[in-house]
Amino acid sequence: MIIFIPGEPVAQPRPKVSTRGGFARAYVDKKHPIHDFKQAVRLAYVNAGGEILDGPVHVSVSCWFARPKSHSKKRSEQLEPKSTKPDSDNLAKAILDGLNGIAYHDDSQVYSLAVKKWYVGVGGTVGTWIEIEA
């Protein structure tokens, strides 16, 4: 199954830690865009008719980012790998967490994972392509 989530891909942030009553508590701020991104991943999978998969799962992710204005005009016409932040593993974490309980019972079922980051060329669409195979 292949799904597309439009908009800038969002990576899983590091949690903030606070203490209450002498106990540490890790959390992600409610206003962080990661929550909306994970919801969009879940909705895209469900709307595409996705079901919970049993057994090993392969996930392939391709994140398409807007090109910075600092890139030259000639350079902006081409598809180009992105080697800057956000980190690929944090992008994958957000997506795998979003699919947890929707595409598979637990993300431990993911035996193979491929993540690619790209700058889109002129006229390209910013977003995230996710392919899930049982």
C-alpha positions as CSV (number, residue, x, y, z in Angstrom):
1,M,0.0,0.0,0.0
2,I,1.2,3.5,-0.8
3,I,0.0,6.6,0.9
4,F,0.8,10.3,0.5
5,I,0.7,13.0,3.3
6,P,0.8,16.5,1.8
7,G,2.7,19.2,3.6
8,E,6.2,19.5,5.1
9,P,7.3,16.3,6.8
10,V,7.7,16.6,10.5
11,A,10.3,14.7,12.6
12,Q,9.7,13.3,16.1
13,P,11.1,15.9,18.6
14,R,13.0,15.2,21.7
15,P,10.7,15.1,24.7
16,K,10.8,17.8,27.3
17,V,11.1,16.6,30.9
18,S,9.5,18.0,34.0
19,T,9.2,16.8,37.6
20,R,6.1,16.7,39.7
21,G,6.0,15.3,43.1
22,G,9.6,14.1,42.7
23,F,8.8,12.1,39.6
24,A,10.2,12.8,36.2
25,R,7.8,13.0,33.3
26,A,8.7,13.1,29.6
27,Y,6.2,14.9,27.2
28,V,6.0,16.6,23.8
29,D,4.3,20.0,23.9
30,K,0.6,19.9,22.8
31,K,1.2,22.7,20.3
32,H,4.0,20.8,18.4
33,P,3.1,20.0,14.8
34,I,4.1,16.4,15.3
35,H,0.6,15.6,16.7
36,D,-1.1,16.8,13.5
37,F,1.4,15.0,11.3
38,K,0.8,11.7,13.1
39,Q,-2.9,12.1,12.8
40,A,-2.5,12.9,9.1
41,V,-0.5,9.6,8.7
42,R,-3.2,7.6,10.4
43,L,-6.0,9.2,8.4
44,A,-4.2,8.7,5.1
45,Y,-3.7,5.0,5.9
46,V,-7.3,4.4,7.0
47,N,-8.8,6.4,4.1
48,A,-6.7,4.3,1.6
49,G,-8.4,1.2,3.0
50,G,-5.5,0.0,5.0
51,E,-5.9,-2.8,7.5
52,I,-3.8,-4.1,10.4
53,L,-1.0,-6.4,9.1
54,D,0.2,-9.5,10.8
55,G,3.8,-10.7,10.6
56,P,6.9,-8.9,9.3
57,V,6.4,-5.5,7.6
58,H,8.6,-3.4,5.3
59,V,8.2,0.4,5.3
60,S,9.7,2.7,2.8
61,V,9.5,6.5,3.4
62,S,10.3,9.3,0.9
63,C,10.1,12.8,2.4
64,W,10.0,15.7,-0.1
65,F,11.0,19.1,1.4
66,A,10.7,22.6,-0.1
67,R,14.0,23.8,-1.5
68,P,15.6,26.8,0.3
69,K,15.6,30.1,-1.6
70,S,19.4,30.2,-1.2
71,H,19.7,27.4,-3.9
72,S,20.6,28.6,-7.3
73,K,17.9,28.7,-10.0
74,K,19.6,26.0,-12.1
75,R,19.9,23.8,-9.0
76,S,16.3,24.3,-8.1
77,E,15.0,22.6,-11.2
78,Q,16.4,19.2,-10.2
79,L,15.5,16.7,-7.6
80,E,18.3,16.6,-5.1
81,P,19.0,14.6,-1.9
82,K,18.6,16.5,1.3
83,S,21.5,15.9,3.8
84,T,20.5,18.4,6.5
85,K,18.1,18.3,9.4
86,P,15.7,16.8,10.3
87,D,17.4,13.5,10.8
88,S,16.1,10.5,8.9
89,D,15.6,8.4,12.0
90,N,13.4,11.1,13.7
91,L,11.3,11.3,10.5
92,A,10.9,7.5,10.6
93,K,10.1,7.5,14.3
94,A,7.2,9.9,13.7
95,I,5.8,7.9,10.9
96,L,6.2,4.5,12.5
97,D,4.5,5.8,15.7
98,G,1.7,7.2,13.6
99,L,1.0,3.9,12.0
100,N,1.3,1.9,15.3
101,G,-2.0,0.1,16.0
102,I,-3.3,1.1,12.6
103,A,-1.1,-0.6,10.0
104,Y,0.5,-3.1,12.4
105,H,0.0,-4.2,16.0
106,D,3.4,-2.8,17.1
107,D,6.3,-1.1,15.3
108,S,8.5,-4.0,16.3
109,Q,6.9,-5.8,13.3
110,V,8.9,-3.5,11.0
111,Y,11.8,-5.7,9.9
112,S,13.0,-3.4,7.2
113,L,13.0,0.4,6.9
114,A,14.2,2.7,4.2
115,V,14.1,6.5,4.5
116,K,15.0,9.1,1.9
117,K,14.9,12.8,2.1
118,W,14.7,15.0,-1.0
119,Y,14.5,18.6,-2.1
120,V,11.7,18.9,-4.6
121,G,12.3,20.4,-8.0
122,V,10.4,23.2,-9.6
123,G,6.7,22.3,-9.6
124,G,7.2,19.4,-7.2
125,T,4.9,18.7,-4.3
126,V,6.1,18.9,-0.7
127,G,5.0,15.9,1.3
128,T,5.7,12.3,2.5
129,W,5.2,9.1,0.5
130,I,4.9,6.0,2.6
131,E,4.9,2.4,1.2
132,I,4.0,-0.4,3.5
133,E,4.5,-4.1,2.5
134,A,3.6,-7.2,4.4
